[in-house]
Structure formats: structure tokens, C-alpha cells
Amino acid sequence: MTSKVALSIGTDVKPPVLFKDEYEQWKERFLDFIDRHSDGENILLSITEGPMAPITVQIPDVDSSDSEDGTEEREQKMKTVTVDISQYSEEQKSRYKADKQARSLLLQSIPNEIYINIDSYKANAKKMWDQLQKMMMGSKVGNQMKVANCINSYEEFKAKENESLEDTYERFVLLLNELTKNKVTKKQLENNVKFLSILRPEWKKHTRRMKQMKDLNEIPLHEVFETLKQNEEEVEEKRAEKKKAVQASDPIVLVAGEKLKEKKEKKEKKKKIVITTSESDSGSDSDDGESLKQAMILLTHAFQKKF
């Protein structure tokens, strides 16, 4: 089965498929697909400007009415006639063909759950393109809220506890991409400083060194990440030591440990008592058996003397 990722990327012969919440990525890939098409320029015109208008010419109208004086002399009137496609020039034929191709490519790119919300019946490629953008991008107020949420997420972004450096970096990059899609730009220095400031306290020594030794205006964010990653093993060791120290000094952990030890001792003591009792019972049974045997012997001797 073809994966969603493969469908969203497309191929050289198949346009990318549009999925919900992925409009911006799809739009960029779809336009790239058109650009690589043999007649991409005309297809793009069909999507952005609409289909080519029908070509018409003016010819004499032979069916015009007679002159007012009733003579057979007729007035020279003209009428507009649409030119048959077979009479188009090669350039006009390419443009006409591109209108059909543009609509066909859009239909191939739209899954059923989105297609049913678009008035695509006899709609040209431009109308479909405009409807898609309006439906996927939402209202102006909705877009403003989306941008505001992205900005708040950027301002409040922090590394999670026990999160690896790579996971923090990936989340941060995804957020930057989301800001870019919403036309919110951040300077390189701002992003670098922000990334260094969101890391956990264990990274403090290394982030301070980065700020002192590197020109954060010049280096890209991924280079900041790669430089810090070289110290990840040391940071992880410090994190483990800190965790052990916290556990050792935590009164709750200490109490829990004492309770566990006490419970274990009680269990061992109870086991010993059970074993001792079992042995005692075994000895008692043995003594009772011996007494019964002696009694039976005496009873036998008495019976023999009497009879």
C-alpha cells in the first residue's frame, strides 16, 4: 500500500496529494511539479489567471434585414463568430490544452474528503485553486489566531526534563518552520540565542562557552546544535549523578526504602516461625506414635497372661 508520505510528495508523473493541515507544503510541491512539466508555463497561467478566452472574429451577417425603402439593397452588418479549435495557432492550441491539463492535475491531487467540499462541477482550474486556498487557509481572524499561537509557542518554548538535545532541536526547528509558513521571520542571532537559553541547567557551562567563543550572528542554528552535541555524553553523566543525589536526599525515597526493608524482614521472620512450627509439630507426632506403640505392647502382654 502506498504510504501517505509518498502520496504527499508525488513523483515526476504524478502530482502530490493534498492532505488536511498540509496545504502549504502541498502548494509548494504542486507548483514545483507544474514548473517541471513540459507545458508548465501555460498550466500555471490557467491556475493563476484562468482559462484562455474563446477566440472570436467578425464576419458579415448575410441574414441582416432589408433597407428601410424596401429595395433589395442590404445594409452591411457584422456578427461575432467563435473560431473553431482546429483553426487555432500552435501557441493557442497549447494554451487551450493546458487549461484542461491544469484542471486534471488538480483533480488528481484532491482526495475525496476535500473534493466533496469544493464546487468543482464544470469549474475551471483557477476557481478550484481559489476555493482550495480559501478552504484550507481559513478566515482572516482564524489566521491571525494561528500566527499569535505560533508566536506564543516560540516565546514559551523550553526543553523538557530528561529530553535529549536532538529531540529539543527537532521540536524547535519544527516551530521555526511553522513561523516561516505564517510569514513570521526571526533573525539568525535571535534563534541562536533562544535555542541556547531554552536548554536544561546541565547545559549552562556549554551554552555560556558558545556565547563567548562563537559569533552567533554568523553561524547557522544547525551548527550550534552540532557543536553542543559533542558535549552530550558529559551532560548525560551529570544528569544521572544529579538524579542519584536527589533520590538519596529525598525523604520520601528514604522512608519508602525503610518501609520496604522492614516489610522484607517481617516476611523473613514469619517464614522462620512457620518452619520452626512445622518441625515442632513433626517431633510431637513422632513422640505420640512411640507412646501408642508402647501401650499396644503392654496391652498385648496383659492379654496373653490372662488367656
LODRENDO-690023 format. One line per 5 residues: their letters; for each residue x, y, z of C-alpha. Coordinates in nm, 3 decimals, padded with zeros to 5 digits. Last residue first. Layout:
BEGIN
A> X Y Z  ...;
% end
This chain:
BEGIN
FKKQF> -00.582 -06.600 07.850  -00.496 -06.354 08.122  -00.124 -06.352 08.069  -00.159 -06.311 07.687  -00.400 -06.011 07.721;
AHTLL> -00.165 -05.834 07.958  00.130 -05.882 07.725  -00.072 -05.745 07.428  -00.185 -05.438 07.623  00.172 -05.366 07.721;
IMAQK> 00.282 -05.384 07.356  -00.008 -05.161 07.240  00.080 -04.900 07.501  00.442 -04.899 07.387  00.332 -04.838 07.022;
LSEGD> 00.096 -04.556 07.123  00.378 -04.385 07.310  00.608 -04.409 07.005  00.343 -04.259 06.775  00.280 -03.968 07.009;
DSDSG> 00.652 -03.892 07.021  00.679 -03.885 06.635  00.376 -03.656 06.604  00.535 -03.417 06.851  00.857 -03.411 06.652;
SDSES> 00.674 -03.319 06.326  00.475 -03.047 06.501  00.797 -02.894 06.624  00.949 -02.902 06.274  00.641 -02.732 06.126;
TTIVI> 00.643 -02.469 06.399  01.008 -02.393 06.332  00.944 -02.358 05.955  00.644 -02.130 06.008  00.837 -01.915 06.253;
KKKKE> 01.127 -01.886 06.009  00.893 -01.770 05.731  00.737 -01.510 05.957  01.080 -01.371 06.034  01.169 -01.350 05.662;
KKEKK> 00.844 -01.165 05.585  00.895 -00.928 05.872  01.246 -00.851 05.750  01.116 -00.779 05.395  00.849 -00.544 05.525;
EKLKE> 01.106 -00.355 05.732  01.334 -00.317 05.430  01.048 -00.190 05.209  00.938 00.054 05.476  01.294 00.179 05.517;
GAVLV> 01.326 00.232 05.139  00.992 00.416 05.120  01.101 00.640 05.404  01.426 00.719 05.223  01.251 00.786 04.890;
IPDSA> 01.003 01.018 05.062  01.283 01.192 05.246  01.462 01.274 04.914  01.832 01.307 04.982  01.941 00.985 04.807;
QVAKK> 01.693 01.033 04.522  01.815 01.386 04.458  02.178 01.273 04.460  02.101 00.989 04.217  01.925 01.228 03.976;
KEARK> 02.214 01.474 03.992  02.460 01.199 03.909  02.248 01.090 03.609  02.222 01.449 03.479  02.595 01.498 03.519;
EEVEE> 02.659 01.183 03.316  02.411 01.298 03.049  02.587 01.635 03.024  02.925 01.469 02.970  02.780 01.249 02.695;
ENQKL> 02.611 01.547 02.529  02.930 01.751 02.493  02.981 01.693 02.117  02.612 01.767 02.071  02.673 02.131 02.159;
TEFVE> 02.878 02.190 01.844  02.626 02.009 01.623  02.336 02.215 01.764  02.511 02.547 01.714  02.598 02.435 01.361;
HLPIE> 02.230 02.353 01.297  02.136 02.706 01.404  02.351 02.879 01.143  02.675 03.060 01.238  02.727 03.429 01.161;
NLDKM> 02.527 03.637 01.406  02.602 03.390 01.686  02.971 03.482 01.665  03.114 03.198 01.870  03.353 03.195 02.169;
QKMRR> 03.163 03.373 02.446  02.808 03.268 02.359  02.916 02.910 02.295  03.105 02.898 02.627  02.793 03.009 02.813;
THKKW> 02.592 02.739 02.636  02.850 02.478 02.741  02.851 02.570 03.110  02.471 02.600 03.123  02.396 02.267 02.959;
EPRLI> 02.305 02.090 03.286  02.060 02.376 03.354  01.822 02.248 03.076  01.820 02.415 02.734  01.587 02.703 02.643;
SLFKV> 01.854 02.977 02.656  02.084 02.829 02.393  01.795 02.790 02.149  01.680 03.148 02.202  02.029 03.286 02.149;
NNELQ> 02.058 03.100 01.820  01.709 03.199 01.704  01.761 03.568 01.783  02.102 03.575 01.615  01.957 03.421 01.299;
KKTVK> 01.680 03.678 01.282  01.319 03.566 01.313  01.055 03.587 01.041  00.680 03.542 01.082  00.521 03.475 00.741;
NKTLE> 00.285 03.204 00.871  00.484 02.937 00.689  00.800 03.084 00.845  00.653 03.055 01.195  00.565 02.689 01.133;
NLLLV> 00.918 02.624 01.010  01.056 02.781 01.328  00.830 02.555 01.537  00.952 02.247 01.352  01.312 02.360 01.413;
FREYT> 01.247 02.389 01.788  01.092 02.044 01.810  01.389 01.894 01.624  01.641 02.073 01.847  01.472 01.953 02.168;
DELSE> 01.466 01.595 02.038  01.836 01.615 01.943  01.939 01.753 02.282  01.769 01.462 02.457  01.471 01.525 02.684;
NEKAK> 01.519 01.437 03.052  01.303 01.735 03.151  01.157 01.913 02.850  01.343 02.190 02.671  01.157 02.519 02.669;
FEEYS> 00.940 02.720 02.427  00.734 02.998 02.587  00.825 03.276 02.341  00.810 03.045 02.039  00.478 02.893 02.144;
NICNA> 00.339 03.244 02.195  00.449 03.341 01.841  00.289 03.030 01.694  -00.035 03.091 01.885  -00.049 03.450 01.757;
VKMQN> 00.002 03.331 01.399  -00.284 03.083 01.431  -00.509 03.344 01.588  -00.439 03.582 01.300  -00.516 03.306 01.051;
GVKSG> -00.851 03.238 01.217  -00.937 03.608 01.204  -00.856 03.621 00.831  -01.068 03.315 00.763  -00.940 02.972 00.672;
MMMKQ> -00.623 02.879 00.484  -00.753 02.543 00.366  -01.099 02.647 00.245  -00.992 02.976 00.087  -00.687 02.819 -00.078;
LQDWM> -00.888 02.529 -00.214  -01.160 02.756 -00.347  -00.904 02.972 -00.528  -00.741 02.669 -00.694  -01.080 02.526 -00.797;
KKANA> -01.183 02.858 -00.949  -00.849 02.885 -01.131  -00.868 02.529 -01.269  -01.208 02.576 -01.429  -01.532 02.471 -01.261;
KYSDI> -01.755 02.236 -01.462  -01.853 02.067 -01.135  -01.573 02.153 -00.893  -01.777 02.312 -00.617  -01.535 02.201 -00.349;
NIYIE> -01.636 02.037 -00.021  -01.673 01.689 -00.178  -01.315 01.713 -00.311  -01.166 01.751 00.037  -01.285 01.415 00.172;
NPISQ> -01.243 01.261 -00.175  -00.870 01.330 -00.208  -00.750 01.628 -00.421  -00.429 01.595 -00.623  -00.569 01.404 -00.922;
LLLSR> -00.847 01.663 -00.959  -00.587 01.940 -00.953  -00.387 01.771 -01.228  -00.700 01.735 -01.446  -00.793 02.102 -01.404;
AQKDA> -00.444 02.214 -01.509  -00.438 01.968 -01.801  -00.765 02.101 -01.942  -00.646 02.461 -01.937  -00.306 02.347 -02.070;
KYRSK> -00.474 02.212 -02.385  -00.619 02.555 -02.465  -00.280 02.719 -02.412  -00.106 02.464 -02.631  -00.371 02.511 -02.904;
QEESY> -00.324 02.888 -02.890  00.053 02.851 -02.939  00.003 02.612 -03.228  -00.242 02.853 -03.394  -00.611 02.784 -03.360;
QSIDV> -00.817 02.688 -03.667  -00.897 02.338 -03.541  -01.029 02.498 -03.225  -01.316 02.657 -03.422  -01.328 03.037 -03.408;
TVTKM> -01.625 03.184 -03.230  -01.832 03.414 -03.453  -01.922 03.778 -03.394  -02.160 03.944 -03.642  -02.123 04.223 -03.893;
KQERE> -02.379 04.432 -04.081  -02.355 04.574 -04.437  -02.700 04.711 -04.510  -02.893 04.537 -04.787  -03.005 04.662 -05.129;
ETGDE> -03.310 04.470 -05.236  -03.518 04.785 -05.205  -03.780 04.817 -04.934  -03.704 05.180 -04.854  -03.599 05.080 -04.499;
SDSSD> -03.316 04.850 -04.613  -03.361 04.476 -04.588  -03.280 04.281 -04.265  -02.943 04.113 -04.188  -02.908 03.742 -04.275;
VDPIQ> -02.576 03.780 -04.458  -02.405 03.897 -04.143  -02.052 03.990 -04.247  -01.776 03.837 -04.028  -01.613 03.949 -03.703;
VTIPA> -01.379 03.703 -03.534  -01.373 03.524 -03.198  -01.117 03.337 -02.988  -01.262 03.189 -02.666  -01.091 03.323 -02.352;
MPGET> -00.795 03.121 -02.225  -00.864 02.967 -01.887  -00.798 03.147 -01.559  -00.525 03.380 -01.441  -00.349 03.186 -01.164;
ISLLI> -00.439 02.826 -01.248  -00.454 02.855 -01.628  -00.138 03.066 -01.630  00.042 02.799 -01.429  -00.063 02.537 -01.684;
NEGDS> 00.069 02.758 -01.965  00.413 02.791 -01.803  00.427 02.424 -01.706  00.392 02.286 -02.057  00.666 02.021 -02.029;
HRDIF> 00.603 01.992 -01.654  00.889 02.072 -01.416  00.727 02.401 -01.310  00.398 02.220 -01.260  00.557 01.976 -01.012;
DLFRE> 00.723 02.269 -00.829  00.384 02.441 -00.806  00.238 02.121 -00.659  00.525 02.082 -00.412  00.487 02.438 -00.278;
KWQEY> 00.109 02.407 -00.256  00.131 02.068 -00.085  00.363 02.201 00.187  00.135 02.499 00.248  -00.180 02.284 00.246;
EDKFL> -00.062 02.022 00.496  -00.330 02.058 00.765  -00.562 01.830 00.565  -00.396 01.624 00.295  -00.327 01.726 -00.066;
VPPKV> -00.180 01.464 -00.298  00.141 01.541 -00.488  00.121 01.535 -00.870  00.202 01.209 -01.051  00.448 01.191 -01.342;
DTGIS> 00.773 01.306 -01.176  00.651 01.172 -00.843  00.432 01.286 -00.555  00.548 01.407 -00.212  00.210 01.381 -00.035;
LAVKS> 00.147 01.039 -00.190  00.482 00.904 -00.069  00.421 01.034 00.284  00.071 00.886 00.295  00.211 00.544 00.217;
TM> 00.128 00.342 -00.092  00.000 00.000 00.000;
% end
